[in-house]
Amino acid sequence: MAQRTDEILLAWESLSATSDESGWRTIAIKPAGACQLRAGRRFPGNEEALVVGFPAATLGVAERLPDGQGFAVERVDPDGDGKTWIALARRASGGSELFSAMACDVAGSLDAEAGSDQPRLLRVFLGRVRAWQEFMRKGAQPLSAEGEVGLAGELTVLAAMVDEGLAVASAVQAWVGCLDGLRDFEIGTGGIEVKSTLSEVGFPARVGSLEQLDDSARQPLFVAGVRLRQSVAGKSLPDFIEQTRDIVRGDAEAESLLSERLVAAGYLDAHADRYPRRFQVAGILVIEVGPGFPRLTPATVHVGVRRAAYEIDLDSVQCGSVGVGAALNKLGAI
């Protein structure tokens, strides 16, 4: 990755100029398998860009391209040959350092799939850019202390699902909360929402909306409560990340999906030293949401209530824990 970063930064430097004319200047850099790559700048703004060519792939006319804070994605035709070229370009309002990290990461994700065909590479490119779109939407900052605990809990549940027999690619594909999904995992016709806590007394769980625990449209629905305990003998968040990478290693689809999901969740390897705390998993509760489960939904609040966030105590729920395996069975996943 360092070599790719140096290559792209040097190419951008060589292209930098002042010009009143509109248009692109590009220079070819090392391809990523069947993908053609060019470092570029767009004028008159002199904004950096990564221009990627997929000569043998087709992008649907109706395909909606990602569009995020600080960057734009657009179709271009640098050679006038009508082939599929897509430019990932910094907006004038976007920071150069963050955009450089994004462009080099996207190029690295294509390098990792260099043996794939072009339609696959196109999907990898768009998926990676959409992950960065979500990262930037969330503020493009290291995770908060709460977010750190939350991500450790979600990865704990993902690992537990694989341990129970769910295919690794299916487990990672189901992890959609980091993509602004309503719940953390959507599996079959239902889902699993993960709540994590460091509390030793009670299990406070924040519910972010009236819809999050509403099972009227998708069921069955489960809440998985992961209790973590800080301990010098535990694992840091980067350790949880590496453990999950070990779980999916060897499955190219799962590796690519996990890489995208981690960025979308707000985790960058460059921020690893920001997470020194170490956690042990003290227990996992898995409770089916149904009669007797404390919750607010659109159907149970006054018609005038449009939005609400609230907190429940999972330790006070009398429904009983069913376990990850039983939940996956009921969801029809295993």
C-alpha positions as CSV (number, residue, x, y, z in Angstrom):
1,M,0.0,0.0,0.0
2,A,2.9,2.4,0.8
3,Q,4.3,1.9,-2.7
4,R,0.9,2.6,-4.3
5,T,0.5,5.7,-2.1
6,D,3.9,7.0,-3.2
7,E,3.0,6.3,-6.8
8,I,-0.3,8.2,-6.7
9,L,1.1,11.2,-4.8
10,L,4.0,11.6,-7.1
11,A,1.8,11.4,-10.1
12,W,-0.5,14.1,-8.7
13,E,2.5,16.3,-7.9
14,S,3.7,16.0,-11.5
15,L,0.3,17.0,-12.8
16,S,-0.3,20.0,-10.5
17,A,-0.6,23.3,-12.4
18,T,-2.6,26.5,-12.6
19,S,-4.9,26.7,-15.5
20,D,-8.1,28.6,-16.4
21,E,-9.1,25.9,-18.9
22,S,-11.7,23.2,-17.9
23,G,-10.8,19.6,-18.4
24,W,-8.7,16.7,-17.2
25,R,-5.0,15.9,-17.1
26,T,-4.1,12.3,-16.4
27,I,-1.1,10.0,-16.2
28,A,-1.2,6.2,-16.3
29,I,-0.1,4.4,-13.2
30,K,0.3,0.7,-12.5
31,P,-2.9,-1.2,-13.4
32,A,-4.9,-3.2,-10.9
33,G,-5.2,-6.5,-12.8
34,A,-7.5,-5.9,-15.7
35,C,-8.3,-2.4,-14.4
36,Q,-6.6,0.6,-16.0
37,L,-5.6,3.3,-13.4
38,R,-4.7,6.9,-14.0
39,A,-3.8,9.6,-11.5
40,G,-5.5,12.8,-12.6
41,R,-6.3,16.4,-11.9
42,R,-9.4,18.3,-12.9
43,F,-9.1,21.9,-14.0
44,P,-9.5,24.8,-13.4
45,G,-9.7,23.7,-9.7
46,N,-6.6,21.5,-9.8
47,E,-8.4,18.9,-7.7
48,E,-6.9,15.4,-7.5
49,A,-8.6,12.4,-9.0
50,L,-8.2,8.6,-9.4
51,V,-9.5,7.7,-12.9
52,V,-10.3,4.0,-13.3
53,G,-11.0,2.2,-16.6
54,F,-13.1,-1.0,-17.0
55,P,-12.9,-1.5,-20.8
56,A,-14.7,-4.8,-20.7
57,A,-17.4,-3.9,-18.1
58,T,-20.6,-2.1,-18.6
59,L,-22.1,0.4,-16.2
60,G,-25.9,0.6,-16.4
61,V,-27.2,4.0,-17.6
62,A,-29.5,4.1,-14.5
63,E,-26.7,3.1,-12.1
64,R,-26.5,5.7,-9.3
65,L,-23.0,6.5,-8.5
66,P,-21.8,7.3,-5.0
67,D,-21.6,11.0,-4.0
68,G,-20.1,12.0,-0.7
69,Q,-18.8,14.9,1.4
70,G,-15.5,16.0,-0.1
71,F,-15.6,13.9,-3.2
72,A,-17.5,13.2,-6.4
73,V,-17.8,10.1,-8.7
74,E,-18.6,10.7,-12.3
75,R,-18.4,9.0,-15.7
76,V,-15.6,10.3,-17.9
77,D,-14.3,9.4,-21.4
78,P,-10.6,10.4,-21.4
79,D,-9.8,8.6,-24.7
80,G,-13.1,9.3,-26.4
81,D,-13.6,5.6,-27.1
82,G,-16.9,5.2,-25.2
83,K,-15.4,2.7,-22.8
84,T,-16.3,2.6,-19.1
85,W,-14.2,5.1,-17.2
86,I,-15.0,6.4,-13.7
87,A,-13.3,9.3,-12.0
88,L,-13.1,9.6,-8.2
89,A,-12.3,13.3,-7.7
90,R,-11.8,15.5,-4.8
91,R,-14.3,18.4,-4.5
92,A,-12.8,21.9,-3.8
93,S,-14.4,21.7,-0.4
94,G,-12.7,18.4,0.5
95,G,-9.4,18.0,2.4
96,S,-6.5,16.8,0.3
97,E,-5.1,14.5,3.0
98,L,-8.3,12.6,3.6
99,F,-9.0,12.3,-0.1
100,S,-5.5,10.9,-0.7
101,A,-6.1,8.3,2.0
102,M,-9.4,7.4,0.3
103,A,-8.0,7.2,-3.2
104,C,-5.1,5.1,-2.2
105,D,-7.3,2.8,-0.2
106,V,-9.7,2.4,-3.2
107,A,-6.7,1.6,-5.4
108,G,-5.5,-0.9,-2.8
109,S,-8.8,-2.7,-2.8
110,L,-8.6,-3.1,-6.5
111,D,-5.0,-4.4,-6.2
112,A,-6.3,-7.0,-3.7
113,E,-8.8,-8.3,-6.3
114,A,-6.3,-8.1,-9.2
115,G,-7.2,-11.6,-10.4
116,S,-10.9,-10.9,-10.7
117,D,-12.7,-10.1,-13.9
118,Q,-13.7,-6.5,-14.8
119,P,-17.4,-6.7,-13.7
120,R,-16.2,-7.9,-10.3
121,L,-13.6,-5.1,-10.1
122,L,-16.2,-2.6,-11.0
123,R,-18.4,-3.8,-8.1
124,V,-15.4,-3.7,-5.7
125,F,-14.6,-0.2,-6.8
126,L,-18.2,1.1,-6.3
127,G,-18.6,-0.8,-3.0
128,R,-15.4,0.6,-1.6
129,V,-16.3,4.1,-2.6
130,R,-19.8,3.7,-1.0
131,A,-18.1,2.6,2.2
132,W,-16.0,5.8,2.3
133,Q,-19.2,7.7,1.5
134,E,-20.7,6.3,4.7
135,F,-17.5,7.0,6.7
136,M,-17.5,10.6,5.6
137,R,-21.2,11.0,6.3
138,K,-20.4,10.0,9.9
139,G,-17.8,12.7,10.3
140,A,-14.6,11.0,9.0
141,Q,-13.2,10.9,12.5
142,P,-12.0,8.0,14.7
143,L,-14.8,6.2,16.6
144,S,-16.0,7.7,19.8
145,A,-15.6,5.6,23.0
146,E,-19.3,4.5,22.6
147,G,-18.7,3.6,18.9
148,E,-15.6,1.6,19.8
149,V,-17.6,-0.5,22.3
150,G,-20.4,-0.9,19.8
151,L,-18.2,-2.1,17.0
152,A,-16.5,-4.6,19.3
153,G,-19.9,-6.0,20.2
154,E,-21.0,-6.3,16.6
155,L,-17.9,-8.1,15.6
156,T,-18.4,-10.4,18.6
157,V,-21.9,-11.3,17.4
158,L,-20.6,-11.8,13.8
159,A,-18.0,-14.3,15.0
160,A,-20.6,-16.1,17.1
161,M,-22.8,-16.5,14.1
162,V,-20.0,-18.0,12.1
163,D,-19.2,-20.3,15.0
164,E,-22.8,-21.5,14.9
165,G,-22.5,-22.5,11.3
166,L,-23.4,-19.4,9.2
167,A,-21.3,-19.1,6.1
168,V,-18.7,-16.3,6.5
169,A,-19.8,-14.4,3.4
170,S,-23.4,-14.6,4.5
171,A,-22.5,-13.3,8.0
172,V,-20.6,-10.3,6.6
173,Q,-23.3,-9.6,3.9
174,A,-25.9,-9.6,6.7
175,W,-24.0,-6.9,8.6
176,V,-25.8,-3.8,7.3
177,G,-26.1,-1.6,10.4
178,C,-22.8,0.1,9.4
179,L,-24.3,0.9,6.0
180,D,-27.0,3.0,7.8
181,G,-29.3,-0.1,8.0
182,L,-32.1,0.0,10.5
183,R,-30.7,-3.0,12.4
184,D,-27.2,-4.4,12.6
185,F,-27.8,-7.7,10.9
186,E,-30.6,-8.5,8.4
187,I,-31.0,-12.2,7.9
188,G,-33.7,-13.9,5.9
189,T,-37.0,-12.2,6.8
190,G,-35.8,-10.9,10.1
191,G,-32.8,-9.5,11.9
192,I,-30.6,-9.1,14.9
193,E,-29.9,-5.7,16.6
194,V,-26.8,-5.6,18.7
195,K,-26.4,-3.6,21.9
196,S,-23.2,-3.5,23.8
197,T,-22.3,-2.2,27.3
198,L,-19.5,-1.9,29.8
199,S,-22.0,-1.5,32.6
200,E,-21.6,-4.0,35.5
201,V,-25.0,-3.1,36.9
202,G,-28.0,-3.6,34.6
203,F,-27.7,-3.6,30.8
204,P,-28.6,-0.1,29.5
205,A,-29.4,-0.4,25.7
206,R,-30.2,2.7,23.7
207,V,-32.8,2.4,20.9
208,G,-32.3,5.0,18.2
209,S,-35.8,5.1,16.7
210,L,-39.4,3.9,16.8
211,E,-38.7,1.6,13.9
212,Q,-35.6,-0.2,15.2
213,L,-37.5,-2.7,17.3
214,D,-40.6,-2.8,15.2
215,D,-41.1,-6.3,13.9
216,S,-44.3,-5.6,12.0
217,A,-42.6,-5.7,8.6
218,R,-39.6,-8.1,9.3
219,Q,-39.7,-11.0,11.7
220,P,-38.5,-12.7,13.8
221,L,-36.4,-9.9,15.4
222,F,-33.8,-10.4,18.1
223,V,-31.8,-8.2,20.3
224,A,-28.3,-9.4,21.1
225,G,-26.8,-7.8,24.2
226,V,-23.0,-8.1,24.4
227,R,-21.5,-7.3,27.9
228,L,-17.9,-6.3,27.7
229,R,-15.5,-5.8,30.6
230,Q,-12.3,-3.7,30.5
231,S,-9.3,-5.9,31.3
232,V,-5.6,-5.8,30.5
233,A,-6.0,-9.4,29.5
234,G,-8.6,-8.6,26.9
235,K,-8.5,-7.5,23.3
236,S,-8.3,-4.1,21.8
237,L,-10.6,-3.1,19.0
238,P,-7.8,-3.6,16.4
239,D,-7.5,-7.2,17.9
240,F,-11.2,-7.7,17.4
241,I,-10.7,-6.5,13.8
242,E,-7.8,-8.9,13.2
243,Q,-9.7,-11.8,14.7
244,T,-12.6,-11.1,12.3
245,R,-10.2,-10.9,9.4
246,D,-8.8,-14.3,10.4
247,I,-12.3,-15.7,10.4
248,V,-13.0,-14.6,6.8
249,R,-9.5,-15.2,5.4
250,G,-9.6,-17.5,2.4
251,D,-13.1,-16.4,1.3
252,A,-12.4,-13.6,-1.2
253,E,-16.0,-12.3,-1.2
254,A,-16.2,-12.2,2.5
255,E,-12.7,-10.5,2.8
256,S,-13.8,-7.8,0.4
257,L,-17.2,-7.2,2.1
258,L,-15.6,-7.1,5.5
259,S,-13.0,-4.5,4.3
260,E,-15.9,-2.3,3.0
261,R,-18.0,-2.7,6.1
262,L,-15.2,-1.8,8.5
263,V,-14.6,1.5,6.6
264,A,-18.3,2.2,6.6
265,A,-18.4,1.5,10.3
266,G,-15.8,4.2,10.9
267,Y,-12.7,2.1,11.4
268,L,-9.5,2.8,9.5
269,D,-6.3,0.9,10.2
270,A,-4.5,4.3,10.3
271,H,-6.5,5.0,13.5
272,A,-5.5,1.7,15.3
273,D,-3.4,3.5,18.0
274,R,-6.5,5.5,19.0
275,Y,-8.0,2.4,20.5
276,P,-5.8,1.3,23.4
277,R,-8.6,0.0,25.7
278,R,-8.8,-3.8,26.0
279,F,-12.1,-5.7,26.5
280,Q,-13.2,-9.2,27.5
281,V,-16.6,-10.6,26.5
282,A,-18.4,-11.2,29.7
283,G,-21.5,-12.7,28.1
284,I,-24.1,-12.5,25.3
285,L,-27.9,-12.3,25.7
286,V,-30.0,-13.0,22.7
287,I,-33.7,-12.1,23.3
288,E,-36.5,-12.4,20.8
289,V,-38.5,-9.2,20.4
290,G,-42.2,-10.1,21.0
291,P,-45.0,-9.8,23.6
292,G,-43.6,-8.6,26.8
293,F,-40.5,-7.0,25.3
294,P,-40.2,-3.3,26.4
295,R,-40.2,-1.2,23.3
296,L,-41.8,1.8,21.5
297,T,-43.0,1.4,18.0
298,P,-45.0,3.5,15.6
299,A,-48.1,1.4,16.4
300,T,-47.8,1.8,20.2
301,V,-47.1,5.5,20.6
302,H,-49.6,8.4,20.3
303,V,-50.3,9.3,16.6
304,G,-48.6,12.7,17.2
305,V,-45.2,11.1,18.1
306,R,-43.1,11.1,14.9
307,R,-39.6,10.3,16.3
308,A,-38.2,9.0,19.5
309,A,-35.0,7.6,21.0
310,Y,-35.1,5.7,24.3
311,E,-33.3,3.4,26.6
312,I,-34.2,0.0,28.0
313,D,-32.6,-2.3,30.5
314,L,-32.0,-5.7,28.9
315,D,-31.4,-7.3,32.3
316,S,-35.0,-6.5,33.2
317,V,-36.5,-8.3,30.2
318,Q,-38.3,-11.4,31.3
319,C,-38.4,-13.1,27.9
320,G,-35.1,-15.1,28.5
321,S,-32.1,-15.5,26.3
322,V,-32.3,-18.1,23.5
323,G,-28.7,-18.0,22.3
324,V,-27.2,-17.1,18.9
325,G,-27.7,-20.6,17.4
326,A,-31.4,-20.8,18.2
327,A,-31.9,-17.3,16.8
328,L,-30.2,-18.3,13.5
329,N,-32.3,-21.4,13.4
330,K,-35.5,-19.4,13.8
331,L,-34.3,-16.9,11.2
332,G,-33.8,-19.9,8.8
333,A,-30.1,-19.0,8.4
334,I,-28.7,-22.4,9.5
